[in-house]
Amino acid sequence: MKLVIAVVQDRDSQRLIDQLIQKGLRSTKLASTGGFLKSGNTTLLIGVEDSQVESALAVIGETCKAREQLLTPMAPAGSNAVESYVPYPIEVVVGGATVFVVDVAQFVRF
């Protein structure tokens, strides 16, 4: 058995959960926050049999696409980092998924 841990953008999470359900895959949804953009993410814990890993990864890859977004930086308040402040919007890549697949030693459902 494997545990697939998928960190996705909040915007993609419900669509991904719906697609996983259609494939017969259960998941547990955890709220999380990204470190770079400080924006909302969702971390899904998906327990699958070894033979279902590729199917789960395919669903994640089809549902969570990377895209470009304009980011308007905020001026640093009370910081000496003003010289590195960029005063205009910049394009950053958001979305997609960061996925970890780990072995599960034991799985129990009560």
N, C-alpha and C positions, 0 to 999 in steps of 0.2 A: 504494500500500500504506500501511497505517496501523499504528501501534503503540498498543494500548489498554493503559494502565497502570491497574490497579485495586487500590486499597488497601482490604482488607476485614478484618473481625474474624476471628481464627483459627477461631472457632466456625462461621463460614460457609464457610471456605475449601474443605474437601473436597467439600461439597455443590456448590459453585460449579464446582470442577474437573470433577466428574462430569457436571454439566449441560453444560459447555462441550464435553467429549468427545462427549456424545450428539449435539451439534450439529455435530460434525466440526471443532471449533476447538481448536487446540493452545495450551498455555500453559507458561510457566516460572514456578515458584513460588520466591519469595524470602521469607525470614523478615524481619520488620521489627517495630519497636516504636513504639507511639503516644506522642506527646509529652504529651498531657493526662493520660491515665489510666495511662501507663507500662505498658500491657498489650500482650500479643502481637497482632500483626497479621500478615497475609500480603499481600505485594505480588505480583500476577500480571502478567506481561508476556505480552500476547496479540497476536501478529502476524496481521493479517487483511487481506484485500482490501478496497478501498473499499466494495464492495457488501455486505460482511459486518459492517460497523461497527454498523448498527442492530440486527442479530441478536445480536451480542455484548453490546451495551448492554441489550437486552431481557432476556437471560439473567441478567446481573448484577443488574438491577433486580428481577427476579422472585425471585431467590435470596437476596439480601442486604437484608433489611429492617431498618430502625431499630427499636429497642425500648428500653424504659426499664429501668434496673437500679439497685438500691440500692447506693450507694457509702459505705463507712464510712471516713472520712478518718483518716489517721494523724497524731498530734501531731508537729509539726516538732521534730526533735531538734537541739539546739544552735543554734537560730535565734531571732532577735528577733521573728519573725512570729507569736508566740503570740496576739496580740490578734486576728489574722484567722483563727485556727483555729476550725473549726466542729465541735463535739464530738458531733454526732448524724448519723445516716445521711442522705444526700441522694439524690434521684433524678436520674440523668443519662441522657441518650440515648446509646446505644451501637449498634454495628452499622451497617447500611447500607453504602455504599461511596463512596469518593472516586475518581473516574475521570478520567483524562487521555487524550485522543486526539491523537496527534501524527503528522505526516507522516514517512514513512520514505523517505529518499533512495535507499537501496540495501538489498537483502536477499539474503544468500548462505547456502546451506546446504551443508556439506561432508559 
